[in-house]
Amino acid sequence: MSGTPSAGHRAAVSRRALLGLPLLALAGCAVAKDPASSRWHQGELAVGTGNPTGVFYEVGAAYAAVINRHLSGYDAVAAPTNGSVDNLKRLGTGNVDIGLVFADNAADALHGTGPFAGQAQQLRALARIYNNYAHVIVRTDRDIASVADMRGKRISTSTHNSGTEVMANRMLSAVGLNPDRDVVKLPMSLGQTTDALAAGTIDGMFWSGGLPTPGVGDLFREASGHVQFLPVDGLIPALTKLYGAGIYTGAVLPKATYGLTADVRTVAEPNMMVVDQTMPEGLAYQLTGLLFQYQSELAKVHPVANDIKRDTAPETDPVPLHPGAARFYQRG
């Protein structure tokens, strides 16, 4: 076989590299038939997660472990990624099969807007899972009392192609700041961000994640008294006007979550677990069922898994449910 590799061949190579699997079988045409070839993607599933000290990574790793223990014929791996937008882009190229994503990013991908301008994706949802909470944190010695006070400051907006980056840009825009001109925007992982904020080499950070986010807990233990949350629920009217209703809602970060002296008013949005529409219906049905049948195993890894509710899980608008997921919820 000669000539330029097909897009499908390239995607298969990328998937195997991501999963840490041998590439030799892809090198030529005359290979023995894989006994798993009748299974979708030869029984290999990659779960797109996020930063290693974030909740997406912990939940995604727990879900991959559940697949490995309880879904016969399939092997799964949790792929560390830059987060929600990266997961959606990897899903579009076939490098991951299941993605944990923010609702606003999923809507952009479905409609071909925002980071996906002109590149609409045929997403389908397995479930609405738990809510993300905006964590806007600043040094106490930098005179920052609001997002508007971030003008000219060194601010981590998380890794490029993350859902947090989108949320940070939207919050900055909501207060009239140009994210690319009015702040020193630093694309940093969560671990890099919390280390830098504790050391005082940056002034503030954005993070959107479940409760508790391990890296944020570490920050408040290490830098107690030197960092503080900003209340940002006042941005909801502007966010709604700019980006539409039904995505961003008011929420509370309970003081006990990070050992604070008071609750913090913030912004929340739902997360989803999404797949490509080409996933077989039977597989999507089984993957959806695992979320509920083995929820206790997920919750042992991170308690946020307890927030996945059967009655709200099908509420994935504007992303349609995968037919396999819809059949699971319809069975009663």
N, C-alpha and C positions, 0 to 999 in steps of 0.2 A: 504494500500500500504506500503511495507516495502523494506529494502535494501538501498544501497547507492544511493543518488540522482543522476539523470542523469546530464550530462553537460548542457543540455538545462534548466533543473530545476534550477541548480545553477546560470546560467546566468540570468534567470528570477528573482531570489531572489536578485542578485546583482543590476539588473536594477531598481527594485522597491526600494531598499535601496538608490540607487543614486538619484532616482526621489522623494524620500520622501513619497512613497506610502505605503499603508498597506501591511504587509506581511502575514496577517492572511489567505487570500484566497489561499495562496500557501501551507498552512500547511497540508491539507488533500486532498483526492481525491473527496469526495462528496460535491462539491460546486455548487451553483446555476450558471447557464450559464450567463456569462457576455454579455449584449447586444452589447458590442463593440467587441466581440470575432471575428467577421468576418473581422475586420480591422486589418491591420498589426500591430503586437505587441500590440494588443488591443487598438490601438489609442494613445499609449504613445510614444513620441519621445524625445530622449535626444540629445542635441547638445554639442559636445565636444569643449571647448573654450580654455582657457589658464589662465594666471595669472590675478587676478582681476583688476590690474591697467594697463593692456595691452590692445591693440586694439582687439585681438582675442576675449577677453571676452566681450567687448562692442558690437562688431559686432554680435557675437554669441547670446548675450542676445537680441539684437534688432531683429535678425532673428527668434528666438524662440517666441518673442512677435508677430511678423507678422504671424507666423503659428497659434498661438492661436486666433488671430483676424480674420484670413481670410481663414483658411483651415478647413472646416467643418468636425467634427468627430475626430479631432486630438488635443491632448494637448502636448505642448512642454515645455521643461525646458532647460536652459543654465547651463551646468555642469562645474564649475571651475575645471581646470586640470593643470598639469604641462606643457602643451603645445602640440606642433605638434606630437612628437614621442609618448607621452602618449595618445593623441587622437587616433592615428593609432592603438596602442596596445589595447585600450579600444574598438575600432571598431572591431578588430579581435576577441575579446572575447564576443561581443554582449552587452557591457555595455553602449555604445553610438551608435546612429544610423547615425549621421551626424557629420563629423569632419572637422574643419578648420586646414589645414596642409600646411607645406612648400613643395614646389615642390621636393627638393632634398630628403626629408624624405619619401615622397610618392613614389618616384622612388625606394628607398631602400626597402620599404615595399613590393612593387609590385614584385621586383626581389629577395627578400630574402637576402639582403646584409646589411652591416653596422649594426645598432642596431637590425635588423631583420634577421640576418644570420641564414639560415636554416628554416626560418618561413615566407615564402612568403605568401602574403595576396591577395585575389581576390578583389582588389579595383576597384571601378568605380567612375568616376568624374561627378559631376553635373555642375561645372563651374570652370574656372580660374577666380579668383576674383580680388584682387589688389596686388601690389608688397610689399614685406617686404624690409626694409632698415637696413643695419648693423649699429648699434650705438656702436661705440667703444669709451669709455669715460674713462678718467684718471684724477687723481688729478694733479693740476698744480705744486705741490711742490715735486713730486716724480721722476723727471728726466726720464720721459717716453715720448719719441718722436715718437716711432713706436711700432708695435706689438713685434718686436724682443727685445725691451727694457723691456719687461715684465718678462724676466728671473728673477726668484727668488722673484717676487712680489706676493702680495695677490690679486687675481683676481676672481671676480664673473663670473662664466660661466652659470648662471641662474639655474633653477631647473633641477633636474635629469629627463631624458626622455623628455626634451624640444627640440624644433628645434634650439633654441639659443645655447644650449649646443653642439649640433652637429656642428653648424657653428663656434663656438668658438674653438673647437678642431681642425677643419679644418684650420682655420686661423693661429692658433699657429703652426700647422704642416707645413703650407705653408712657414713659415719663419725659419723652421728648429728646432723649439722647440718641445720637447716631452711634450704634455699636462699633462701627469701624473707624470713627474719628474722635469721639468724645471720651473714650476710655482706652487704657492700654490693655487690650484684650489678649489674654494668655491662654492658649489651648493646652491644658494640662490634665493628666489623669487624676483621678481622685486621690490616690496615694501621694502623688507629687504636690497636689494642691494643699492637702492638709498639712504635709510637712512644711511647705513654704509659708502657710498662714501661721502655723505655730512658731516658726522661726522669725516671722515678721518681714520676710522678703517680698510678700505681696500684701495688698491691702484688704482684699475681700474675695469672695467666691460665690458661685452659684452651684447648686446641686439639686437634682430632682430624683427622688428615690423613695422606696418604701421605708417603713419604720420598724425597728431602728436601722439606719445605715451604719454598718460596723466602722467604716473609716471616720464618720462624723463623731461617733461615740469616742473613738480614740483621740480625736482632736480635742474634745471638751475635757477629757481626762488629762491630757498632756498640757494644754494651754488654758486651763481654768483661770478665769479672771481677765484673760487677754483677748478673748474672742466673744462675740455676741451675735444672736440672731437679729435680723431686721423683720418687723411685721410688714407683710406685703399684701395682705388681703384687700387693701385699698386700691390696688391696681386692677381688680377684676372688672370694673366698668370699662376702663380703657382697653383692656385685653379683649373683652367681649365685643366692643365696638370695632376694633381692628381685625379680629380674627374669628368672630362668629360666636353665637350663643351655644351653650350646652357642653362646652369642653372644660372650661376653667370654673371651679367653684371655690367658695370659701371653706376653710378647714382650720383645725387647731393642731399644733404640735404640742402634745401634752408635756408638761414640765418634767415628768418622771422619765420620759424617753431618753433624755440626755443629761439628766441631773441638773436641770435648770431651776431657777427660783420662781418662775412663772410660766404659764402657757404662752405660746406664740401664735398669733393669727397669721395664716399663710394661705397659699393657693394650692389646690389639689386638682389632679386630673386622672382619669382611669388608664390603666394599662391593659393590653391585650396580648394574647398568644395567637400568632398568625402563621399561615402557611400559604403556599401557592395554590391556585385553583386546580392545578394538575394532580395534586395528591389524590390517590385513590380513596373513594368514599369509605371503604371498609377500614382503611388505616386511620383516616381522620376520626372515624367513630371510636376506634380503640384508643387513640391518643387522648381524645376528650374524656373518655371514661376513666383513664388512669388518674386524671386530676382529682377525681372525687373518690374513686375506689381506694386510692392510696394517699389521700390527703394527709393523713396522720404522719406518714413517712416524710412528706415534704415539710410539714410543720416542725418536725424534729430538727431540721436543718435551719429553717428560719420561720419564726412564728407568723410572719405576714401571710403565709400560705393558708392560715385559718380564715383569712378574709375572702377567700374564693368561695362564693356562694352559688349554689345551684340555681336559685331564683333570679339572680342578677347576671350570671355568667353569659346568658344568651343576648344580653343588651350590648351589642357591639356596633350599633350604628355609628358612622355610616358604612362600616365595613360589613359586607354580608357574611353570614355564617357559612362555613363550608357545609355542603349537603350532608356529609357524614356527621358533623357536629350537630346540625339541626335534627337529624334523626335520633341522636342520643338524647337531646333535650325533649323531644316529642314522645319518647317512650314512656314518660311519666315516672 
